[in-house]
Amino acid sequence: MRNLRLNAPASVVADYFRLFVNRRAYTLQSNRPHPESARHYYYRPKDNKTGQGLSLTPDTIRRHLEGEITIGLYSINPATQCSKWVAVDADYQDSLTDLLKLSFYLRQDGVESALENSHRGGHLRIFLAEPLPARDCRIYVCGLALRLGIPVKGGRGREGIEVFPKHDALKPGRYGNAMRGPLGIHRGAAQRFWFDDADEDLEKQMCYLNSLPKMTGDQLARLIAGKAIPPQLAPPEPKAEPEMRRHAAGPEFRILDHINTKLRTVGHNNVTRCPSCAEEGHDRSGDNLSISIEEPRKYICWAGCTRDLIRAAVGCPRPVQHALHGQKKEASNVEIW
């Protein structure tokens, strides 16, 4: 990737920080692909001594822009539940047509956007004059897309655009979804992606982004007056925390109760060494087992170990009737998340 390395002037770094950084937490894209999936996953970097998450600095931004690292940025600041930008991610067949259509109708509403190429499609970004409520941003962009017949993930069907921020608000201690920082190098594609309508030069790209009109709070308020988040995209009503369910064979199995290897966070999951792989002398990198943070009952081994193999490896095999039922579910991908 040496030929992709650029020099990022301090002025570009400062402008980038002002436009894109909504909070100091961030993620890093791994330089090393996962041995099984070949994907370059993101993780939250931590201080080796304290174990605390690292804070984003101008030097981190500089290294990202120059191609040394690739960062992911969070779209919501939990202290305010506001965002500095809205991004529409589309990576399905003919998705660029939908992004161009959305860009045209945004302009009819007086909202300017910038189209950024990506590995499999594109990103459309709207910049805000000030941090605005994530919920209001989602009401406008998701509602407009659905009115135009553009599918939105989270609604009906599996394909569609993803709108960042992906949440109306964050619970205390949560991070939401990070998105690859613009103008850096995608490690998997080994390529730097640029915004259209500006030369492929960091200073010219930033000059173009600075010149774009930014959507104001008053403008957004007028656009969503009397509107709400589309019903098909509204989050489900929160459920009361149930007491631990008991099966005929005893309490509910919780994989985290049986893991004694180090966990690290990658996106919405904790990853660690798969106990079943470890028995066979595999998974030396210690990241085959992925466990959902939101729902720890959901876990999967990316090397293909079944739940029965994993449970047997930690000394807690499933009763025969549950194992047979689980095998049927795994065969139909019901438990794959």
VMD Tcl script that draws the C-alpha trace (Angstrom):
set ca {
  {0.00 0.00 0.00}
  {3.00 2.29 -0.18}
  {1.75 3.91 -3.37}
  {-1.44 4.91 -1.50}
  {0.40 6.85 1.21}
  {-0.26 10.61 1.13}
  {0.72 13.63 3.19}
  {-2.08 15.13 5.29}
  {-1.49 18.83 6.15}
  {-2.56 20.05 9.59}
  {-5.34 22.15 8.03}
  {-6.86 19.06 6.39}
  {-6.67 17.14 9.67}
  {-8.40 20.00 11.52}
  {-11.18 20.26 8.92}
  {-11.67 16.50 8.95}
  {-11.98 16.50 12.74}
  {-14.56 19.29 12.60}
  {-16.66 17.65 9.88}
  {-16.59 13.99 10.84}
  {-15.65 13.41 14.49}
  {-18.74 13.29 16.66}
  {-17.16 11.58 19.69}
  {-13.67 10.50 20.71}
  {-14.33 6.73 20.69}
  {-13.36 5.01 17.45}
  {-12.56 1.66 15.86}
  {-9.57 0.35 13.87}
  {-9.72 -1.88 10.83}
  {-7.39 -4.84 11.20}
  {-4.43 -4.93 8.84}
  {-4.52 -8.73 9.01}
  {-7.48 -10.55 7.43}
  {-9.35 -13.11 9.50}
  {-7.92 -16.56 8.59}
  {-11.35 -18.08 7.98}
  {-13.49 -15.28 6.50}
  {-10.61 -13.26 4.93}
  {-12.39 -10.12 6.14}
  {-10.62 -7.20 7.82}
  {-12.70 -6.72 10.96}
  {-12.92 -3.58 13.07}
  {-12.12 -3.49 16.77}
  {-11.95 -0.87 19.51}
  {-8.28 -0.12 20.28}
  {-7.33 -0.15 23.96}
  {-4.44 1.05 26.06}
  {-2.19 -1.96 26.73}
  {-1.57 -0.89 30.33}
  {-5.02 0.23 31.51}
  {-7.29 -1.70 29.15}
  {-9.26 1.51 28.57}
  {-10.43 2.46 25.08}
  {-8.13 4.87 23.28}
  {-9.36 8.39 22.55}
  {-9.34 9.76 19.02}
  {-6.72 12.48 18.47}
  {-5.68 14.67 15.54}
  {-2.65 12.40 15.13}
  {-4.97 9.40 14.73}
  {-6.80 11.31 11.99}
  {-3.51 12.17 10.30}
  {-2.40 8.52 10.28}
  {-5.79 7.53 8.82}
  {-5.62 10.12 6.03}
  {-2.03 9.27 5.22}
  {-2.89 5.57 4.89}
  {-1.03 4.18 7.89}
  {-4.24 2.99 9.63}
  {-7.96 2.89 8.83}
  {-10.46 4.07 11.43}
  {-14.20 3.75 11.92}
  {-16.20 6.71 13.28}
  {-19.33 6.59 15.43}
  {-22.30 8.60 14.22}
  {-23.95 9.44 17.58}
  {-22.59 11.30 20.58}
  {-24.37 9.61 23.54}
  {-24.03 12.74 25.67}
  {-26.35 14.62 23.32}
  {-27.92 11.86 21.14}
  {-26.92 14.07 18.20}
  {-24.96 13.58 14.98}
  {-22.75 15.80 12.84}
  {-23.55 13.93 9.63}
  {-25.89 11.41 8.05}
  {-24.50 8.70 5.79}
  {-26.41 6.40 3.45}
  {-24.52 3.16 2.73}
  {-25.61 1.12 -0.31}
  {-23.81 -1.99 -1.57}
  {-26.40 -4.04 -3.47}
  {-26.90 -4.42 -7.22}
  {-27.78 -1.08 -8.91}
  {-27.42 0.66 -5.54}
  {-25.65 3.65 -7.12}
  {-28.83 4.36 -9.10}
  {-30.76 4.58 -5.83}
  {-28.12 6.85 -4.28}
  {-28.25 9.21 -7.27}
  {-32.04 9.23 -7.08}
  {-31.93 10.02 -3.38}
  {-29.35 12.77 -3.99}
  {-31.61 14.37 -6.62}
  {-34.64 14.49 -4.31}
  {-32.55 15.70 -1.39}
  {-31.55 18.63 -3.56}
  {-35.22 19.32 -4.32}
  {-35.64 19.74 -0.55}
  {-32.66 22.10 -0.49}
  {-30.35 19.50 1.05}
  {-26.93 18.99 -0.52}
  {-25.10 15.67 -0.32}
  {-21.71 14.26 -1.32}
  {-21.32 10.90 -3.08}
  {-18.37 8.79 -1.96}
  {-17.41 5.62 -3.81}
  {-17.00 2.40 -1.84}
  {-15.82 -1.18 -2.31}
  {-19.18 -2.55 -3.47}
  {-21.33 0.53 -4.03}
  {-21.29 3.99 -2.54}
  {-21.96 6.27 0.43}
  {-24.07 9.41 0.29}
  {-23.24 11.90 3.04}
  {-25.23 14.86 4.36}
  {-23.35 17.35 6.54}
  {-25.06 19.28 9.31}
  {-24.45 22.89 10.31}
  {-24.51 21.75 13.96}
  {-25.02 18.40 15.70}
  {-28.70 17.51 15.33}
  {-30.83 14.80 17.00}
  {-30.16 11.40 15.45}
  {-33.84 10.53 15.61}
  {-34.84 13.60 13.56}
  {-32.17 12.84 10.96}
  {-33.45 9.28 10.61}
  {-37.07 10.41 10.35}
  {-36.17 12.59 7.37}
  {-33.75 10.39 5.43}
  {-35.46 7.04 6.03}
  {-38.86 8.53 5.30}
  {-37.68 10.13 2.06}
  {-36.03 6.91 0.88}
  {-39.14 4.83 1.51}
  {-41.36 7.37 -0.24}
  {-39.08 7.07 -3.27}
  {-39.36 3.28 -3.22}
  {-35.75 2.82 -2.09}
  {-35.49 -0.18 0.27}
  {-34.12 0.45 3.75}
  {-32.50 -2.32 5.79}
  {-34.50 -3.01 8.88}
  {-37.73 -2.90 6.90}
  {-39.13 -5.57 4.60}
  {-36.59 -7.57 2.63}
  {-32.91 -8.15 3.25}
  {-31.40 -5.74 0.74}
  {-31.50 -1.99 1.03}
  {-29.65 1.09 2.12}
  {-28.29 1.48 5.62}
  {-28.75 4.89 7.21}
  {-26.19 6.08 9.74}
  {-26.97 6.87 12.51}
  {-28.68 3.49 12.74}
  {-30.28 4.25 16.13}
  {-32.62 6.98 17.29}
  {-30.67 7.19 20.55}
  {-28.08 5.22 22.51}
  {-28.43 3.66 25.92}
  {-25.83 4.63 28.55}
  {-22.49 2.98 27.90}
  {-23.35 1.96 24.33}
  {-21.48 2.97 21.17}
  {-23.87 2.29 18.32}
  {-22.50 1.57 14.86}
  {-19.19 2.83 13.55}
  {-18.63 3.48 9.85}
  {-15.33 3.53 7.98}
  {-13.87 7.02 8.06}
  {-13.92 8.67 4.61}
  {-10.77 9.24 2.56}
  {-8.82 6.45 4.24}
  {-7.72 3.14 2.78}
  {-10.10 0.19 2.85}
  {-7.73 -2.59 3.99}
  {-9.68 -5.39 2.29}
  {-9.89 -3.61 -1.06}
  {-6.41 -2.06 -0.68}
  {-7.91 1.08 -2.16}
  {-8.66 4.67 -1.22}
  {-12.14 5.87 -2.15}
  {-12.85 9.51 -3.05}
  {-15.85 11.82 -3.17}
  {-17.18 12.62 -6.63}
  {-17.06 16.24 -7.85}
  {-13.52 16.86 -6.54}
  {-10.04 15.89 -7.69}
  {-8.35 12.93 -6.02}
  {-6.30 15.06 -3.66}
  {-6.81 15.40 0.10}
  {-6.76 19.20 0.15}
  {-9.10 19.52 -2.84}
  {-11.46 16.91 -1.39}
  {-11.61 18.77 1.92}
  {-12.10 22.10 0.15}
  {-15.06 20.58 -1.70}
  {-16.61 19.20 1.50}
  {-16.15 22.54 3.29}
  {-17.93 24.33 0.43}
  {-21.05 22.16 0.59}
  {-24.08 23.86 2.20}
  {-24.82 22.23 5.56}
  {-28.33 21.33 6.70}
  {-29.53 23.49 9.61}
  {-31.73 22.59 12.55}
  {-34.54 24.86 11.32}
  {-34.37 23.27 7.88}
  {-34.58 19.75 9.33}
  {-37.46 20.75 11.61}
  {-39.47 22.01 8.60}
  {-38.74 18.83 6.63}
  {-39.98 16.48 9.37}
  {-42.88 18.57 10.69}
  {-45.73 16.19 11.56}
  {-43.69 13.10 10.65}
  {-42.37 10.16 12.64}
  {-39.98 7.31 12.02}
  {-41.61 4.93 9.49}
  {-43.46 2.20 11.45}
  {-41.56 -0.62 9.75}
  {-38.29 0.87 11.01}
  {-39.41 1.71 14.54}
  {-37.53 -0.27 17.24}
  {-39.54 -2.97 19.02}
  {-41.01 -2.21 22.39}
  {-38.52 -3.08 25.14}
  {-39.27 -6.35 26.91}
  {-39.02 -6.88 30.62}
  {-35.87 -8.77 31.56}
  {-37.01 -12.36 32.08}
  {-35.86 -14.49 34.95}
  {-33.36 -17.19 34.02}
  {-35.32 -19.85 32.17}
  {-34.93 -23.41 33.40}
  {-35.04 -26.43 31.16}
  {-35.63 -29.97 32.28}
  {-31.87 -30.45 32.54}
  {-31.20 -27.31 34.61}
  {-30.53 -23.57 34.13}
  {-30.15 -21.95 30.74}
  {-26.69 -22.35 29.19}
  {-24.68 -19.12 28.94}
  {-21.51 -19.39 26.89}
  {-19.79 -16.50 28.70}
  {-19.97 -18.47 31.97}
  {-17.68 -21.07 30.41}
  {-15.14 -18.86 28.58}
  {-11.85 -18.23 30.38}
  {-9.90 -16.82 27.44}
  {-9.48 -13.12 26.73}
  {-12.39 -11.34 25.02}
  {-12.04 -8.41 22.66}
  {-14.76 -6.33 21.07}
  {-15.27 -6.30 17.29}
  {-18.32 -4.28 16.24}
  {-21.39 -5.67 18.04}
  {-19.64 -8.85 19.17}
  {-17.05 -10.17 21.57}
  {-14.53 -12.49 19.93}
  {-12.28 -15.06 21.56}
  {-10.73 -18.48 21.02}
  {-13.22 -21.21 20.13}
  {-13.02 -23.99 22.76}
  {-13.75 -26.65 20.16}
  {-11.08 -25.34 17.78}
  {-8.63 -25.15 20.68}
  {-9.13 -28.86 21.44}
  {-7.96 -29.59 17.90}
  {-4.99 -27.26 18.20}
  {-6.53 -24.63 15.92}
  {-7.54 -20.95 16.29}
  {-4.11 -19.73 17.31}
  {-5.22 -16.16 16.60}
  {-7.95 -16.55 19.21}
  {-10.84 -15.00 17.27}
  {-12.92 -17.82 15.76}
  {-15.70 -17.62 18.35}
  {-17.99 -14.59 18.07}
  {-20.54 -13.80 20.82}
  {-23.23 -11.15 20.46}
  {-22.90 -8.34 23.00}
  {-26.62 -7.50 22.89}
  {-27.72 -11.15 23.12}
  {-24.94 -13.30 24.61}
  {-27.01 -16.45 23.96}
  {-26.13 -15.97 20.28}
  {-22.69 -17.23 19.35}
  {-21.00 -18.78 16.33}
  {-17.66 -20.28 15.38}
  {-16.50 -18.90 12.02}
  {-14.45 -22.07 11.44}
  {-17.65 -24.12 11.41}
  {-17.79 -25.74 14.85}
  {-21.39 -26.49 15.82}
  {-22.92 -25.47 19.11}
  {-22.85 -29.09 20.24}
  {-19.09 -29.26 19.65}
  {-18.54 -25.95 21.47}
  {-20.68 -26.97 24.45}
  {-19.01 -30.36 24.65}
  {-15.60 -28.67 24.63}
  {-16.51 -26.58 27.71}
  {-17.91 -29.63 29.51}
  {-21.58 -28.70 29.20}
  {-23.11 -30.85 26.44}
  {-26.72 -30.32 25.50}
  {-29.30 -32.94 26.47}
  {-30.08 -35.24 23.55}
  {-33.52 -33.79 22.80}
  {-32.19 -30.23 22.77}
  {-29.17 -31.21 20.69}
  {-31.35 -32.79 18.01}
  {-33.58 -29.71 17.90}
  {-30.54 -27.42 17.75}
  {-29.04 -29.39 14.85}
  {-32.19 -28.81 12.83}
  {-32.09 -25.09 13.56}
  {-28.41 -24.80 12.66}
  {-29.00 -26.68 9.42}
  {-31.57 -24.05 8.41}
  {-29.34 -21.14 9.55}
  {-31.90 -20.05 12.15}
  {-29.17 -19.62 14.76}
  {-26.69 -17.92 12.46}
  {-26.71 -14.17 13.13}
}
mol new
graphics top color blue
foreach p $ca { graphics top sphere $p radius 0.5 }
foreach p [lrange $ca 0 end-1] q [lrange $ca 1 end] { graphics top cylinder $p $q radius 0.2 }
display resetview
